């Protein structure tokens, strides 16, 4: 093994620097009853090699790693060297996958603890792809490089767009080849999250049938995410309502950038309201409300237009799990759960309309704004217009009341009629001249285009060339720059290309 070949003097010095770089790990999840977790240890890998290190995120976590070399970081990123205070565990949870309930758990993920940031937040540090755990079933617990790079890129893209998201601290290859539709290079992702508590975690607790376990989990979750509710009357009801509101806002944000999650199972719905798991996700190019990318979503359960309703369905599973804690009287508990769930549609509609008002440069609310947005979508669908470039072009070319002079806008009577209504609506703004500036700040020029993500992954996997990955990462971290920046990366795929399909990576 590589560790056996290292100079012990050098190794000890690196260990000392590594321990002193700012780690402040807690093990709060491991303080829960052991029904919720099982001890796990990262696999020993033959030749770890650092692929990507997120220095900005490291700084946010309070880590100073400038004195640590890539070799040491690679050993950390693959779990060969754990931070001081680490308590590696695999979390237990359940999940409704494509509508069918099943008992699950971290089959290829290991939580090592929660980092206390300089601002006092607790942030999970988790290895994804670090080897088998108690919950691996027939899996190998490994991950391939491509899906880990995808998660790194898309997580950073979502964060830059202001959308709550898990993020990658590091990616490293392991020196192994693993079987994934042929042999692929093995890799580990170090993922950070406000927590990895999921709807499925509560489904699991409810399935155990022991109310004290459900109480301990819920108390922990409230302390972690909504500490102001501790000790208050109806704290569990209020907690449920907040989760409903968080996810209504989150999905509205997804919809506003054309993001399709692809695998909205309940085990991928984070209590924190963060976007969790970037397996078969993708961004819409030509707009179609029924867009599906995942190769296994054959019936379109998780298509773009279905994301709000399926999220509400997932939240209903959470509400069911919490029934014993909402009220002793079961009928009253059901009423409280239904009332909380009933808040989702209005909360989502408010958030959705606020996002699209902003994208159209509108700061003042008017009653017909929702219809104006929906009519634009109807035109986009009919014209097969690119989702991202439609809004960005409106922002860039709005000038003296002229219709944008480029395809697919030019000589389109339907768009011209819509644009006339939009210009009239802009005239009602307090400061119409500020509209283009507001729009450029709300509509990205660059997103993680699917074909560009695939190009970056292919270059890394097939040629060990990280330059395309690094260029794309830089671009998506700065999505609102003028169109002249990263011009090639903003363009949609060639017309007539093959339908894009994604795969979960397992």
C-alpha positions as CSV (number, residue, x, y, z in Angstrom):
1,X,0.0,0.0,0.0
2,X,1.2,3.6,-0.7
3,X,1.2,4.5,3.0
4,X,3.7,1.8,3.7
5,X,6.2,3.3,1.2
6,X,6.1,6.8,2.6
7,X,8.9,8.4,4.6
8,X,7.7,8.2,8.2
9,X,9.4,11.4,9.2
10,X,7.8,13.3,6.3
11,X,4.5,11.6,6.9
12,X,4.5,12.7,10.6
13,X,5.2,16.3,9.6
14,X,2.4,16.2,7.1
15,X,0.1,14.7,9.7
16,X,0.9,17.5,12.1
17,X,0.3,20.2,9.5
18,X,-2.9,18.5,8.4
19,X,-4.2,18.3,12.0
20,X,-3.4,22.0,12.5
21,X,-5.1,23.3,9.3
22,X,-8.3,24.2,11.2
23,X,-10.3,21.1,11.7
24,X,-13.0,21.4,14.3
25,X,-14.9,18.2,13.8
26,X,-17.9,17.2,16.0
27,X,-19.7,13.9,15.9
28,X,-23.3,15.1,16.6
29,X,-25.0,12.6,14.3
30,X,-23.1,9.7,15.9
31,X,-24.6,10.9,19.2
32,X,-28.0,9.6,18.0
33,X,-29.0,6.1,19.0
34,X,-27.1,3.5,17.0
35,X,-30.2,2.5,15.2
36,X,-29.5,5.4,12.9
37,X,-25.9,4.6,12.0
38,X,-23.3,1.9,11.7
39,X,-19.5,2.4,12.1
40,X,-17.7,2.4,8.8
41,X,-14.1,2.8,7.7
42,X,-12.9,4.1,4.3
43,X,-11.3,1.4,2.1
44,X,-7.5,1.5,1.7
45,X,-6.8,2.5,-1.9
46,X,-3.6,1.8,-3.8
47,X,-2.7,5.2,-5.3
48,X,-4.7,8.2,-4.4
49,X,-4.3,11.2,-6.7
50,X,-5.8,14.7,-6.2
51,X,-8.1,15.8,-9.1
52,X,-9.8,18.9,-7.6
53,X,-9.5,20.9,-4.4
54,X,-12.2,23.5,-3.7
55,X,-10.0,26.2,-2.0
56,X,-12.9,28.7,-1.7
57,X,-15.0,26.1,0.1
58,X,-12.1,25.1,2.3
59,X,-11.7,28.7,3.4
60,X,-15.5,28.9,4.2
61,X,-15.1,25.8,6.4
62,X,-12.2,27.5,8.2
63,X,-9.5,25.3,6.7
64,X,-6.1,26.6,5.8
65,X,-4.3,24.0,3.6
66,X,-1.8,26.1,1.7
67,X,1.1,24.3,3.5
68,X,-0.2,20.8,2.7
69,X,0.8,19.2,-0.6
70,X,-1.5,17.5,-3.1
71,X,-0.3,14.1,-2.0
72,X,-1.5,14.7,1.5
73,X,-4.8,16.2,0.3
74,X,-5.3,13.2,-2.0
75,X,-4.9,10.9,1.1
76,X,-7.4,13.0,3.0
77,X,-9.8,13.1,0.0
78,X,-9.9,9.3,-0.3
79,X,-10.2,8.7,3.4
80,X,-6.7,7.3,3.9
81,X,-5.9,10.1,6.4
82,X,-8.9,11.2,8.5
83,X,-9.0,14.6,10.2
84,X,-8.5,14.6,14.0
85,X,-11.9,14.1,15.6
86,X,-13.3,12.1,12.8
87,X,-16.0,9.4,13.6
88,X,-16.7,7.6,10.4
89,X,-20.2,6.2,10.1
90,X,-22.7,5.1,7.5
91,X,-26.2,6.6,8.0
92,X,-29.3,4.5,7.9
93,X,-32.4,5.7,6.1
94,X,-35.3,4.5,3.9
95,X,-36.8,6.0,0.8
96,X,-39.5,5.9,-1.8
97,X,-37.8,5.3,-5.0
98,X,-40.0,5.9,-8.0
99,X,-42.9,5.7,-5.6
100,X,-42.0,2.4,-4.0
101,X,-40.8,2.3,-0.4
102,X,-37.6,0.5,0.6
103,X,-35.1,0.4,3.4
104,X,-31.7,1.9,2.4
105,X,-28.6,3.4,4.0
106,X,-25.3,4.8,2.9
107,X,-24.1,2.1,0.6
108,X,-21.1,4.1,-0.7
109,X,-21.0,7.1,1.5
110,X,-19.3,7.6,4.9
111,X,-19.9,10.6,7.2
112,X,-16.8,11.5,9.1
113,X,-18.3,14.3,11.2
114,X,-19.5,17.9,11.2
115,X,-17.1,20.7,10.8
116,X,-17.7,23.8,12.9
117,X,-17.1,26.8,10.6
118,X,-15.8,30.2,11.8
119,X,-19.4,31.4,11.7
120,X,-20.5,28.7,14.0
121,X,-22.4,26.5,11.5
122,X,-22.1,22.7,11.5
123,X,-21.3,21.3,8.0
124,X,-21.2,17.6,7.2
125,X,-18.0,16.1,5.8
126,X,-18.9,13.0,3.9
127,X,-16.9,10.7,1.6
128,X,-18.8,9.4,-1.4
129,X,-17.3,6.3,-3.1
130,X,-15.0,5.4,-0.2
131,X,-15.9,1.7,-0.2
132,X,-18.3,-0.8,1.1
133,X,-20.4,-0.2,4.2
134,X,-23.0,-2.2,6.1
135,X,-25.6,-0.9,3.7
136,X,-23.8,-1.7,0.4
137,X,-25.9,-4.8,-0.2
138,X,-24.5,-6.2,-3.4
139,X,-22.7,-3.0,-4.3
140,X,-19.0,-2.3,-4.2
141,X,-19.3,1.0,-2.4
142,X,-17.0,2.6,-5.1
143,X,-17.6,5.6,-7.4
144,X,-16.3,6.3,-10.9
145,X,-14.5,9.5,-11.7
146,X,-17.1,10.8,-14.2
147,X,-20.1,11.1,-11.9
148,X,-17.9,12.6,-9.1
149,X,-16.7,15.3,-11.5
150,X,-20.4,15.9,-12.5
151,X,-21.4,16.4,-8.9
152,X,-18.5,18.8,-8.4
153,X,-19.3,20.9,-11.4
154,X,-23.1,21.0,-11.0
155,X,-22.9,21.7,-7.2
156,X,-20.6,24.7,-7.8
157,X,-22.9,25.9,-10.6
158,X,-26.0,25.7,-8.4
159,X,-24.2,27.5,-5.6
160,X,-23.1,30.3,-7.9
161,X,-26.7,30.6,-9.1
162,X,-27.8,31.2,-5.5
163,X,-29.5,27.8,-5.2
164,X,-29.0,25.9,-1.9
165,X,-26.8,22.9,-2.7
166,X,-24.4,20.4,-1.3
167,X,-20.9,21.0,-2.6
168,X,-17.7,19.2,-3.3
169,X,-14.6,20.0,-1.2
170,X,-12.4,17.6,-3.2
171,X,-12.3,14.8,-5.8
172,X,-9.5,12.3,-5.9
173,X,-8.9,9.1,-7.9
174,X,-8.1,6.0,-6.0
175,X,-5.7,4.1,-8.3
176,X,-8.4,1.4,-8.8
177,X,-10.4,0.5,-11.9
178,X,-14.1,-0.3,-11.2
179,X,-16.8,-2.0,-13.3
180,X,-19.3,0.5,-14.6
181,X,-20.4,-0.3,-18.1
182,X,-16.8,-1.3,-18.7
183,X,-13.9,-0.4,-16.5
184,X,-13.7,3.1,-15.1
185,X,-11.3,5.0,-13.0
186,X,-12.3,4.9,-9.3
187,X,-12.7,8.1,-7.4
188,X,-14.0,9.6,-4.2
189,X,-15.9,12.9,-3.7
190,X,-15.7,14.7,-0.4
191,X,-19.2,16.2,-0.1
192,X,-20.3,19.0,2.3
193,X,-23.9,19.6,3.3
194,X,-25.8,21.5,6.0
195,X,-26.7,17.9,6.9
196,X,-27.5,14.6,5.2
197,X,-30.8,14.3,7.0
198,X,-33.4,13.3,4.5
199,X,-37.1,12.6,4.2
200,X,-36.0,9.0,4.0
201,X,-34.3,9.3,7.4
202,X,-37.7,10.1,9.0
203,X,-39.3,7.3,7.0
204,X,-36.7,4.9,8.4
205,X,-37.3,6.1,12.0
206,X,-41.1,5.8,11.6
207,X,-40.7,2.3,10.2
208,X,-38.8,1.2,13.3
209,X,-42.1,1.7,15.2
210,X,-40.4,3.1,18.3
211,X,-41.7,6.6,19.1
212,X,-38.7,7.5,21.3
213,X,-36.3,6.9,18.3
214,X,-38.5,9.2,16.1
215,X,-38.5,11.8,18.9
216,X,-34.7,11.7,19.2
217,X,-34.2,12.1,15.5
218,X,-36.7,15.0,15.3
219,X,-35.2,16.7,18.3
220,X,-31.8,16.5,16.7
221,X,-33.0,17.8,13.4
222,X,-34.7,20.8,15.0
223,X,-31.6,21.6,17.0
224,X,-29.5,21.3,13.8
225,X,-31.7,23.3,11.4
226,X,-34.3,25.3,13.3
227,X,-32.9,25.7,16.8
228,X,-35.3,28.6,17.6
229,X,-38.1,26.1,17.6
230,X,-36.6,24.1,20.5
231,X,-39.0,24.0,23.5
232,X,-41.7,25.9,21.8
233,X,-45.4,24.8,21.6
234,X,-46.1,22.8,18.4
235,X,-42.4,22.7,17.5
236,X,-42.8,19.6,15.3
237,X,-45.7,21.1,13.4
238,X,-43.7,24.3,12.9
239,X,-40.7,22.3,11.8
240,X,-42.8,20.5,9.2
241,X,-44.2,23.7,7.9
242,X,-40.7,25.2,7.5
243,X,-39.5,22.2,5.6
244,X,-42.5,22.5,3.3
245,X,-41.7,26.1,2.7
246,X,-38.0,25.5,2.1
247,X,-38.7,22.9,-0.6
248,X,-41.4,25.0,-2.2
249,X,-38.7,27.7,-2.6
250,X,-36.0,25.3,-3.7
251,X,-38.1,23.7,-6.5
252,X,-39.1,27.2,-7.7
253,X,-35.4,28.0,-8.0
254,X,-34.8,24.8,-10.0
255,X,-37.6,25.7,-12.3
256,X,-36.2,29.2,-12.8
257,X,-32.9,27.8,-14.3
258,X,-34.3,24.8,-16.2
259,X,-32.7,22.3,-13.8
260,X,-34.1,18.7,-13.8
261,X,-33.0,16.8,-10.7
262,X,-33.7,13.4,-12.3
263,X,-34.0,11.2,-9.2
264,X,-36.4,12.9,-6.8
265,X,-36.7,9.9,-4.5
266,X,-37.4,10.7,-0.8
267,X,-33.9,9.6,0.1
268,X,-32.7,12.6,-2.0
269,X,-34.9,15.2,-0.4
270,X,-32.8,17.0,2.3
271,X,-34.5,18.4,5.4
272,X,-32.2,21.4,5.1
273,X,-33.7,22.4,1.8
274,X,-30.5,21.9,-0.1
275,X,-30.2,20.2,-3.5
276,X,-28.9,16.7,-2.8
277,X,-27.5,14.1,-5.2
278,X,-26.4,15.1,-8.7
279,X,-26.6,11.7,-10.3
280,X,-28.9,11.9,-13.4
281,X,-29.4,15.6,-13.3
282,X,-29.2,18.0,-16.2
283,X,-30.2,21.5,-17.5
284,X,-32.8,22.0,-20.2
285,X,-31.5,23.2,-23.5
286,X,-34.6,23.6,-25.9
287,X,-37.5,24.1,-23.6
288,X,-40.0,21.3,-23.2
289,X,-42.0,21.0,-20.0
290,X,-41.9,17.2,-20.3
291,X,-38.1,17.0,-20.4
292,X,-36.7,13.9,-18.9
293,X,-33.0,13.1,-18.8
294,X,-32.6,10.0,-16.6
295,X,-32.2,6.8,-18.4
296,X,-34.2,4.9,-15.8
297,X,-37.1,7.4,-15.5
298,X,-39.0,5.7,-18.3
299,X,-42.4,7.1,-17.4
300,X,-41.3,10.7,-16.7
301,X,-42.1,10.7,-13.0
302,X,-39.4,13.3,-12.4
303,X,-39.8,15.4,-15.5
304,X,-39.3,19.1,-15.3
305,X,-43.0,20.0,-15.1
306,X,-43.6,17.3,-12.5
307,X,-41.0,18.5,-10.0
308,X,-43.3,20.7,-7.9
309,X,-46.0,18.0,-7.5
310,X,-43.6,15.2,-6.8
311,X,-41.8,17.2,-4.2
312,X,-45.1,17.8,-2.5
313,X,-45.8,14.0,-2.7
314,X,-42.4,13.4,-1.1
315,X,-43.2,15.9,1.7
316,X,-46.4,14.0,2.4
317,X,-44.2,11.0,3.2
318,X,-42.4,13.1,5.7
319,X,-45.7,14.3,7.2
320,X,-46.9,10.7,7.5
321,X,-43.7,9.8,9.4
322,X,-44.1,12.6,11.8
323,X,-47.8,11.9,12.7
324,X,-47.0,10.3,16.1
325,X,-45.3,13.5,17.2
326,X,-47.8,16.0,15.7
327,X,-50.7,15.2,18.1
328,X,-51.7,12.3,20.3
329,X,-55.1,12.1,18.7
330,X,-54.5,10.5,15.3
331,X,-57.3,12.4,13.5
332,X,-56.0,15.7,14.8
333,X,-52.5,14.8,13.7
334,X,-53.7,14.1,10.2
335,X,-55.4,17.4,10.1
336,X,-52.3,19.2,11.1
337,X,-50.2,17.3,8.6
338,X,-52.6,18.1,5.8
339,X,-52.7,21.7,6.8
340,X,-49.0,22.0,6.6
341,X,-48.8,20.2,3.2
342,X,-51.6,22.5,1.9
343,X,-49.3,25.4,2.2
344,X,-47.0,24.1,-0.5
345,X,-48.9,25.2,-3.6
346,X,-49.3,28.8,-2.6
347,X,-45.7,29.0,-1.2
348,X,-44.4,27.5,-4.5
349,X,-46.5,29.8,-6.7
350,X,-45.2,32.8,-4.8
351,X,-41.6,31.7,-5.0
352,X,-42.0,30.7,-8.7
353,X,-43.6,34.0,-9.7
354,X,-41.0,36.0,-7.7
355,X,-38.2,34.2,-9.5
356,X,-39.6,34.8,-13.0
357,X,-40.6,38.4,-12.3
358,X,-37.0,39.0,-11.4
359,X,-35.8,37.2,-14.6
360,X,-38.0,39.5,-16.6
361,X,-36.7,42.6,-14.8
362,X,-40.0,43.3,-12.9
363,X,-39.8,44.6,-9.4
364,X,-43.4,45.7,-9.0
365,X,-46.2,43.1,-8.7
366,X,-49.1,43.1,-11.1
367,X,-52.0,40.7,-11.3
368,X,-51.3,39.5,-14.9
369,X,-47.6,38.8,-14.3
370,X,-48.1,35.0,-14.0
371,X,-50.0,34.9,-17.3
372,X,-47.2,36.9,-19.0
373,X,-44.6,34.3,-17.8
374,X,-46.8,31.3,-18.8
375,X,-47.4,32.8,-22.3
376,X,-43.6,33.2,-22.7
377,X,-43.2,29.5,-21.8
378,X,-45.8,28.6,-24.3
379,X,-43.9,30.5,-27.0
380,X,-40.6,28.9,-25.9
381,X,-42.1,25.5,-26.2
382,X,-43.5,26.1,-29.6
383,X,-40.3,27.7,-30.9
384,X,-38.0,25.1,-29.2
385,X,-36.2,28.1,-27.8
386,X,-33.2,27.6,-25.6
387,X,-34.2,28.0,-21.9
388,X,-31.1,29.9,-20.7
389,X,-30.4,31.9,-23.8
390,X,-34.0,33.1,-24.1
391,X,-33.8,35.0,-20.8
392,X,-30.2,36.1,-21.3
393,X,-30.9,37.4,-24.8
394,X,-33.9,39.4,-23.5
395,X,-31.6,40.9,-20.9
396,X,-28.8,41.7,-23.3
397,X,-30.8,43.0,-26.2
398,X,-33.6,44.9,-24.5
399,X,-33.0,48.3,-26.1
400,X,-35.4,51.1,-26.8
401,X,-38.4,48.9,-27.2
402,X,-36.9,46.7,-29.9
403,X,-37.5,43.0,-30.3
404,X,-34.2,41.0,-30.1
405,X,-32.7,40.7,-33.5
406,X,-31.6,37.0,-33.5
407,X,-33.1,33.6,-33.8
408,X,-35.5,32.3,-32.8
409,X,-37.0,35.8,-32.0
410,X,-36.7,37.4,-35.5
411,X,-39.8,37.5,-37.7
412,X,-41.8,35.6,-35.1
413,X,-45.3,37.2,-34.8
414,X,-46.1,35.3,-31.7
415,X,-43.0,36.5,-29.9
416,X,-43.5,40.0,-31.2
417,X,-47.0,40.1,-29.7
418,X,-45.7,38.8,-26.4
419,X,-42.8,41.3,-26.4
420,X,-45.3,44.2,-26.9
421,X,-47.1,43.1,-23.8
422,X,-43.8,42.8,-21.9
423,X,-42.6,46.3,-22.9
424,X,-46.0,47.7,-21.8
425,X,-45.5,45.9,-18.5
426,X,-42.0,47.3,-18.1
427,X,-43.3,50.8,-18.6
428,X,-45.3,50.4,-15.3
429,X,-42.0,49.9,-13.4
430,X,-40.9,52.7,-11.1
431,X,-37.5,52.7,-12.8
432,X,-37.8,51.1,-16.3
433,X,-34.2,51.9,-17.1
434,X,-33.0,49.6,-14.4
435,X,-34.7,46.6,-16.0
436,X,-31.8,45.4,-18.2
437,X,-29.4,45.7,-15.3
438,X,-31.7,43.7,-13.0
439,X,-32.1,41.1,-15.7
440,X,-28.4,40.6,-16.3
441,X,-28.0,40.0,-12.6
442,X,-30.7,37.4,-12.6
443,X,-30.2,35.5,-15.8
444,X,-27.0,33.5,-16.2
445,X,-25.0,33.6,-19.4
446,X,-23.3,30.3,-18.7
447,X,-24.7,27.2,-17.0
448,X,-23.3,23.7,-16.8
449,X,-24.4,22.7,-20.3
450,X,-24.9,19.0,-20.6
451,X,-22.6,18.5,-23.6
452,X,-19.9,20.6,-22.0
453,X,-20.1,18.6,-18.8
454,X,-19.8,15.4,-20.9
455,X,-16.8,16.9,-22.8
456,X,-15.0,17.7,-19.5
457,X,-15.7,14.3,-18.1
458,X,-14.6,12.5,-21.2
459,X,-11.3,14.5,-21.3
460,X,-10.6,13.6,-17.7
461,X,-11.5,9.9,-18.0
462,X,-10.0,9.1,-21.4
463,X,-7.0,11.4,-21.6
464,X,-6.3,12.5,-18.0
465,X,-6.8,16.0,-19.3
466,X,-8.4,18.3,-16.6
467,X,-8.2,21.5,-18.6
468,X,-11.8,21.3,-19.9
469,X,-13.0,20.5,-16.4
470,X,-11.2,23.5,-15.0
471,X,-12.4,25.9,-17.7
472,X,-16.0,24.8,-17.2
473,X,-15.7,25.0,-13.4
474,X,-14.3,28.6,-13.7
475,X,-17.2,29.6,-16.0
476,X,-20.1,28.1,-14.0
477,X,-18.7,29.8,-10.8
478,X,-19.1,33.1,-12.6
479,X,-22.4,32.6,-14.4
480,X,-23.5,36.3,-14.7
481,X,-20.4,37.7,-16.5
482,X,-21.0,39.5,-19.8
483,X,-21.6,37.2,-22.8
484,X,-18.1,37.8,-24.2
485,X,-16.6,35.8,-21.3
486,X,-16.5,32.1,-21.8
487,X,-18.5,32.6,-25.1
488,X,-18.0,29.1,-26.4
489,X,-19.3,27.5,-23.1
490,X,-22.6,29.4,-23.3
491,X,-23.7,28.0,-26.6
492,X,-26.3,25.2,-26.7
493,X,-25.5,21.9,-28.4
494,X,-25.8,21.6,-32.2
495,X,-29.3,21.3,-33.5
496,X,-30.3,17.8,-34.3
497,X,-27.9,16.2,-31.8
498,X,-28.9,13.0,-30.0
499,X,-31.3,13.2,-27.1
500,X,-29.3,13.7,-23.9
501,X,-29.5,10.9,-21.3
502,X,-28.0,10.7,-17.9
503,X,-27.1,7.8,-15.6
504,X,-27.0,7.5,-11.9
505,X,-23.3,6.5,-11.7
506,X,-23.8,3.3,-9.6
